[in-house]
């Protein structure tokens, strides 16, 4: 069935007719069945179990949203989706979606990120590894799978997975989708988003194509000042420009064989960081400023060619997916502030330059200083999955899938820090050259710090999953995955800040097993309950040695002779119970689940405070427990209400120490993982009857959406004064309230024109807050985008 013809809204439970949602050969267009009652709902189809299943019949906690629903919510990236998805948050530093509170800035990924069947998540290698953030344009749907998904989706999905599913070419009819979105704000630069998609048969039933392209220019709202004069030098610098192209061809040479080569390209250019200097800014008036001479630009480019082959033999499907990810991400941190905070430690109140960093930014008395950083992360990932699965139940009771998986991920991380003005600064501050300050290091400042790591993750896995219907309605699902995972790296470091030129290499091999079991009971065709247990993991790794000369005192203090050369995989064990229900002739749908997760041997960064160096190791245990609830109500024709509620309590269950003694407390029992405790969303839409307001073939509507994200509950290790990581300048982020209003009209069920206002009350909560080092007066914050209004036109045929 063609997916886009109706143009209706579909989330996990959203009013509308069922849509086929599997990225396989499109079937001849069929007339949809009549609804059970006017305004009734049928659930969308998802492929979270590797086969197309109604979301209300799959015993997994999953949310799914199609393109029409994402457009109506104004969602352009996964950062927007988290506002109305319980159990999902986002780490802005690593650009990582976080499921059920399992977040870590060290080691391998905790959340699987998939473009169709291809994993694209990045390992935390080196400094500032960021995931790419695909645009939500021309998507068949986005799926958020909560809980460990390692049995079918492999390592890195121990908290859950986010899947971006793209539409397949249609062999039977031409379809198109277009979007034009223009918005403006009195507090920043305007934004535009233009995209078009087109596809259809070249040779009917044999050959089809689909292509799409999008261009987005998101305006910034943060201004730059000269720290010496206080004058504005640039405005709206944190712009975000994106170009996307996707193309695919579907070939069906014989009846049961389909071949789909495709390619996706995305380029994202960010002009500057979203952080502003708190002492220079006035959020109440939407005035956000920085006086750093450095622009934290971010360039992220990737292309992803893939080849999907599917062949049906009787009751069996053979499926192969081959893909290669080529990605370059150039970013950096604010090296200027980082370096000034370090030099400030050698000054006292008698210096005319103290402090180098004030509450308003860089001290205007400081000689001009510029210390740029450059961080390059490259991914060259090859994946191949071949699986065999049943098409229909064997003996009307058994469905199964089995497969093999190969992955070869090559990643390179390169960090460079330079100080072209180092001599002028050290002469003014300390009356000595930069070379003398750094102990006679030649060319000090030109290459202050260089660190490059090349790593390879190679994995071979086999997996199988079976679902058997024991008695009518009662099903038992069991799966297991066995993997052979190898990781090795080579590291080179140099520069005055490193203390010496070093090289290192390391490797680790592991053979994890990840089982999963689920028991479900379909009470009737409207209600299901289920209970499940599963295990998840993420692959271990190896460390470059810490500089002995710089860090020996720390190592001695923590009872260590050296830092560990490798770290092992960590694991989660998850228990979950849930239900999915439809009431009142499908006018009300409710899905909910309760979960409890044990997280053991957590991969974490261990910090050595004396030398400012960190390494990755296995430390501590934690639990994450909570619930997620989603409901959609259609009380009468024309009115729809969708709501979600989520709660997460993720905290350490015992003290975690660096080293062999109790001198280095990294996290204390009861410290939280920094996840917001509560999330809530409410969306209300009313379609105005034509006998009240008529606009020809159009249907007027009004919609409002409200989303709430609470502040993180409890005390995190960085806010715990007893831990090594304590920093009084890291403030707890504030609760977020986000309100939107939209008025629009649909024409002929395929064109939608709406006017909207986002962040209607123009709130400015502190979303992130930090300083460079403990004791620094300069506070760097970020907030929501200031209020903006726009017009959105979509066409879907």
Steps between C-alpha positions, in 0.01 A plus 500: 500500500628848419584686816444864417173519312277593793720770653348421840671526835648192663690469821508193719131569547366785293169534319507361148496185294769236515799546273745238377838583641753244392783606271452222250342461159187711487177313441220596263287777643197363678193678622520529882239327709219705642558619851313338781350833588534854383826635630624161620870420497715218378861466613793548265726214400858481629797273430659506845495117504650480147159437348199722433265488799226725632646713777211395724594133457876512548612421859757777506488852641525702182390839368465569127428818306442551130599809300160668518498476878857626526410799283196578713719492813766713330762228551811537281747284699496245781550789745144606419362144522613459861252770605207265443665159552512364857822325594707695245742784579795651315865562590588830326875446545523172308181556295376167633140394564476341846238232572381428854782694662792284380746774407878493501764730356757219493551188293259362244151628429213413734231575239485344156438750218384352170437634153272225370701188592840668532652600839663846494578573869853604594736375771616753762855506365738779590343836579155624399371213288155600373230298329359627175140626521295405191234741381140388529404558138333247268491239774268203490508514878727531803497220756619531860555156655528506878698238688792277388483413130831317469353164399377628164695827469837417654746680726437859599123462539507417871273789594294490183513604136388781273418399142457733203296312239499645147227436240557239231440578131147419382474261205137584427434873521675837521510670839645829618562695818605863539557729796555874523546655844593862567518657845626816665582624847545848639791359700709345221546422133222347286480130419397315186457135407430385142476142381348283230471125440377315192478138401317244294526228236739525208382160378181406677539206738869468403698818562433803722686789659473755778711814549480777758692815585478748786666831584465651848640826630429548869573847623712567808430726797836538684720808444878539527666790682862614506619425853733800498252765383161342573379585149294256296710341226253241364138400554286186483811285465356164609331428166441141389495426123420153364498345152354153449469276194363148483448275199391139459408262219289188530556223246274195483637282219286201597191463713664409833824697477545868587828694488518849654821702476481837676719787615458778752714813534477759775707808574452709813685830554464664842638852536559499875407338828157552660663595831499860621682683780255536789660818637482673160146397413144582600280197428191688622538729198627220272843662483770235472866592465856369511832683482722207413714571191445137400212364292415138582403397151384150419513337158341156468488318164410141427389284214348157542458266201316175567369199312195307614414167333191296584403165352192301595503121474174344604443592863854633548655840427873547445610857578843657459595855596844636412603855592800731534505818709756768407493791743721797591413720798714807573419673825678618811472643847575854611876468527535869582294471818653165588853639483422824683339303783822297528733803501273662758598233753854649510380854578383661820320817597816711471505458121323772298373223275336295772257343444550427130138386478243722671125460524471715186752295302866558422664771713526809273851569636625170362729531194333374186499122520362238266542126563298310241431129520415261218350156550457268202300179527480262205283193457555238229249229586419192294210278605339190354199318636345192347190353653244231425150527637159343467239691303196339662450298819624143476210269585313820590712529816869574438675807355879512492800699381871412496800677360868586496653845537842646416626843595831674437505853642811710456505820701758775531503779757745786473521786751720807450541802726707800392604826668627743238501781761657297779823701522324834536273358768768330712728805474221723634386256769825343618779700336629195316469343157252221431790260453636583845155476658459151358838380624709575194262333255602602145239688294269516800163630392522406134404141575389521861328163491460228237318174560405257225340159539417251226277212603322204344191324630448166326213272586348177374168392648228241455148545629165326508154581626180295507142570602271209572128516579458255788123528511273746327615849594793388720840543335853435617783689332864398546816626337874488541805663342861385518777733389875494459612860548854628446625850569849640446648850482818700442559835672747784451526804729735797502531863605593706800171421677560126464835519679669261256459337160328164547371210291284212613285217375258255656231245427224293657291202386165401648228243431174627652167317494177702513176307558149639512166344603146635482163351591193674358129438510253643252190525719287591201562687178503829695722421801836338566723459805863391504799441725861475393862465608799591292872558513698772327867584462746733336845395388809582707813677389856600583675809638803698402738521799469807719818714522693356794704816550193720538268258677722299734378679812136426412577136427686462831215669687248251360719196562591445134827454317338573162159544344332185361589426140149378408141500615238229460145503374230609740161332516140571583226263612152633441159394630188646343124454516255683279163513335344639183128566487229639274161603634169645383522379141865607480430856606741460791842335482729459800846346514713481810791315654686471831871421496790424731858491366824391671813654346830333598871575442413837350749640249594839644771762476723495808640844574846573640457852641866584557603465136159555340512169309229239473477143377215252451439214739220289649370659818179479697151358472170675447131436460246671280134453579183670392210491259379644172141562398350611167133560425291639219132588533246586232203602721289618207542567130746780440673501839817302574707499819840335529696488823810336644643461847838360599701455817865392534701448818860415402759498779814327628444213740847498654808719526735502201870557570791576272791269587537247777427714806224738604685825430348547155120504529363535148131454583319444827217260566176685430655750255285522189597463134370847412180391326182709537261327734168589336387569146150589388337609178150596391377569149148612413366548148154609395379481142246780460178374338434637152153613603671742741782620273520389139793562265399297199679165494705591806468384860599756762660386821667639810763316701707557812782293647653522845809311612662483842844365594591516868842590633727205580407354833745451786872579501730406214868413568616832359278677754600271788765676709646166612599383150804562281279654233341762726467842340297767675458682170291221348143591584201273479310572183150637530165351408387564144149607402443521124173625350405527132190622321402414143207605279465353156297337227514177303401498136391184317674289763845562345589865561542653844555869566553614858617799700678430826677652798760293687609572857192718525574650847867552399637307796875470552583217743862411562531182292876455556740682731873464556829674555846407375653390831405491866505853639469680168269803518391473135173315456403352162130425456264393225125529466209434266471687174317832562140536383457488125200498266470352155297348221523137389374359171514127429380309196457124504368306202 
